[in-house]
């Protein structure tokens, strides 16, 4: 079995376990985009921890560049909000290409509608 087959099987298993759900399709590549559910922590703790680490790193990246506002960075549970820069197409287009879909996912996740 190839590495790609193993990854496909793992994704299928995570979907069947309810640990991830299809969240959309990448408009550039046509690949599925997934979101992690609360069940991931029970199904695969290591992957869940890696996911939280990625979320933290992405949050810090966009906060440092002014796309996110954090009320108290030292707080255990800070309030995070979108800044007006999230809606500035020029500022978004100046981001590295691979960061734009991440920012779009953050905006989508924080949209109250």
C-alpha positions in Angstrom: 0.0 0.0 0.0 1.4 3.4 -1.0 1.8 6.4 1.3 -1.1 8.2 -0.5 -3.3 5.1 0.0 -2.5 5.1 3.7 -3.4 8.8 4.0 -6.7 8.3 2.1 -7.5 5.4 4.4 -6.7 7.5 7.5 -8.9 10.3 6.2 -11.8 7.9 5.5 -11.4 6.4 9.0 -11.5 9.8 10.6 -14.6 10.8 8.6 -16.3 7.6 9.6 -15.4 8.1 13.3 -16.8 11.7 13.1 -13.4 13.2 13.9 -13.3 15.3 10.7 -16.0 16.6 8.3 -15.8 17.9 4.8 -15.9 21.7 5.0 -15.7 22.7 1.4 -13.5 22.5 -1.7 -10.3 24.3 -2.4 -11.1 26.6 -5.4 -7.5 26.3 -6.6 -6.8 22.6 -6.3 -10.3 21.1 -6.2 -9.3 19.1 -3.2 -11.6 18.7 -0.2 -11.2 20.9 2.8 -11.9 19.3 6.2 -12.7 20.6 9.6 -11.8 18.9 12.9 -14.7 18.0 15.2 -14.7 17.7 19.0 -14.5 13.9 18.6 -10.9 14.2 17.2 -9.5 14.4 20.8 -11.0 11.0 21.6 -10.2 9.4 18.2 -6.6 10.5 17.7 -5.1 12.6 20.5 -1.8 13.2 18.7 -3.4 14.5 15.6 -5.7 16.6 17.8 -2.7 18.1 19.6 -0.9 18.8 16.3 -4.1 20.5 15.0 -4.3 22.8 18.1 -0.6 23.6 17.6 -1.3 24.6 14.0 -4.2 26.8 15.1 -2.1 28.5 17.7 0.7 29.1 15.2 -1.7 30.5 12.6 -3.4 32.7 15.1 -0.1 34.2 16.2 1.0 34.7 12.6 -2.1 36.7 11.7 -2.2 38.6 15.0 1.5 39.7 14.5 0.5 41.0 11.0 -2.6 42.9 12.2 -5.3 40.6 10.8 -6.5 39.5 14.2 -7.1 41.4 17.5 -6.5 39.7 20.8 -7.8 41.5 23.9 -5.2 40.1 26.4 -2.5 37.9 25.0 -1.6 36.7 28.5 -5.1 35.5 29.2 -5.8 31.7 29.3 -8.8 32.3 27.1 -8.3 35.6 25.2 -11.0 37.1 23.1 -9.9 37.0 19.4 -11.6 39.2 16.8 -11.2 40.0 13.1 -9.5 43.3 12.4 -10.6 45.6 9.6 -7.4 44.3 7.8 -9.3 41.0 7.2 -11.5 42.9 4.8 -8.8 44.8 3.0 -8.3 43.0 -0.3 -4.9 44.6 -0.9 -3.6 43.5 2.5 -4.9 40.0 1.9 -3.3 39.8 -1.6 0.1 40.8 -0.1 0.1 37.7 2.1 2.0 34.6 1.0 -0.2 32.6 -1.4 -0.4 29.6 1.0 -1.6 31.8 3.9 -4.6 33.2 2.1 -6.8 30.1 2.4 -5.9 29.8 6.1 -7.1 33.4 6.6 -10.2 32.7 4.7 -10.9 29.7 6.9 -10.4 31.9 10.0 -12.8 34.5 8.7 -15.4 31.9 7.8 -15.1 30.3 11.2 -15.5 33.6 13.0 -18.4 34.8 10.8 -21.6 35.0 13.0 -23.9 34.5 10.0 
